Amino acid sequence: MTVPAVTWSGRGPILHVQLNRPPANALGPVIVEGLHAALDAAEQQAPKVIIVSSALDGFFAAGADIKHMTTVDAESFRGYGDTLRGGVERLAAQPGLSIAAIEGLALGGGLELAMACTMRVAGRAARLGLPEVKLGLIPGAGGTQRLPRLVGRGAALDLMLTGRHIYAADAFRIGLIDRLVDKGTAVAAARELAEDLCSASAPAQRAVLRTVAAADRPLTEGLQYEVDQIQQLFEDGEAVEGLRAFVEKRSPKFA
């Protein structure tokens, strides 16, 4: 019986997507197609939070499928890259939040997939890196753009120019991961975080993401954008319900 390379489960506000392509979750065509199928399901379910994890021991995802890339010509290489990038960007563009639960190796495209998530939770034994320069390549699924935004230019260059791996504790220290947990508990910790995120106002959370993304604008422009966002939340979002619930000492009834 063939086991699907990507499975998903969960009803309601949390959808759990699990990668399962032995031996290392290489992001070849099969697993990329599975990721797109999972995201199709997410569009139908509209969860508040998507958790992405691995079913394999020792690997979140080891990167792009190198064996596949050695068998293709330039046109096919571009097509494969476009399909992989499409899956990563679809995950990043989800209207809900997303959490990567990382155990084991998250390298190359695997780390790029994790960086496309809103947040990252990692077990202490996890190792992360972008080793593409050792193959004569560069990160090609958003790594050169997302890593500097997460950890700063200097730390990003260090990782990408050397191609080295770092353990989860160092990744936590530089801001590459958001929660550092005991080995083997990343999925449970991600679910606990997802439940916490589900209790807040989704429109307010999306406004936080938009406003933080605008932080690279000139300060006066960013401050005005912040004003516009909070005004919109009061007029069209869930702020009125949240404020009333606070005064009435009850839990807010967010959608």
Secondary structure as GFF3:
##gff-version 3
##sequence-region A 1 255
A	DSSP	beta_strand	6	9	.	.	.	ID=ss1
A	DSSP	beta_strand	14	19	.	.	.	ID=ss2
A	DSSP	alpha_helix	29	45	.	.	.	ID=ss3
A	DSSP	beta_strand	49	54	.	.	.	ID=ss4
A	DSSP	beta_strand	59	61	.	.	.	ID=ss5
A	DSSP	alpha_helix	66	69	.	.	.	ID=ss6
A	DSSP	alpha_helix	74	92	.	.	.	ID=ss7
A	DSSP	beta_strand	97	102	.	.	.	ID=ss8
A	DSSP	beta_strand	105	107	.	.	.	ID=ss9
A	DSSP	alpha_helix	109	115	.	.	.	ID=ss10
A	DSSP	beta_strand	119	123	.	.	.	ID=ss11
A	DSSP	beta_strand	127	129	.	.	.	ID=ss12
A	DSSP	three_ten_helix	132	135	.	.	.	ID=ss13
A	DSSP	alpha_helix	143	151	.	.	.	ID=ss14
A	DSSP	alpha_helix	153	162	.	.	.	ID=ss15
A	DSSP	beta_strand	165	167	.	.	.	ID=ss16
A	DSSP	alpha_helix	168	174	.	.	.	ID=ss17
A	DSSP	beta_strand	179	181	.	.	.	ID=ss18
A	DSSP	alpha_helix	186	198	.	.	.	ID=ss19
A	DSSP	alpha_helix	202	213	.	.	.	ID=ss20
A	DSSP	three_ten_helix	214	216	.	.	.	ID=ss21
A	DSSP	alpha_helix	219	236	.	.	.	ID=ss22
A	DSSP	alpha_helix	239	247	.	.	.	ID=ss23
###
